[in-house]
Amino acid sequence: MLGYVIAWAPFGGGDEEILPQFGITPDNFYLRLARILESRSCGGIDFATRNRLREFCAGKLSSFPPNPDRASSIDVRVD
């Protein structure tokens, strides 16, 4: 997931390929990615890249229609 978003973020994210590639909808993809970026298991990514990807995920998640389940499941604010 990280490799995919690093490659596609400069081009808007490649949302149309997320479902066929990962078997999940784009909103779930960005939610899971945001969780990964918040976890300690996100090693190997420098702070600047991690922050940029967190901002990207937050922007993507805010572009999807409201979903009460998604809204309460993660805080995607960027400090």
Secondary structure, 3 states (H helix, E strand, C coil): CHHHHHHHHHHCCCHHHHHHHHCCCHHHHHHHHHHHHHCCCCCCCCHHHHHHHHHHHHHHHHHCCCCHHHHCCCCCCCC
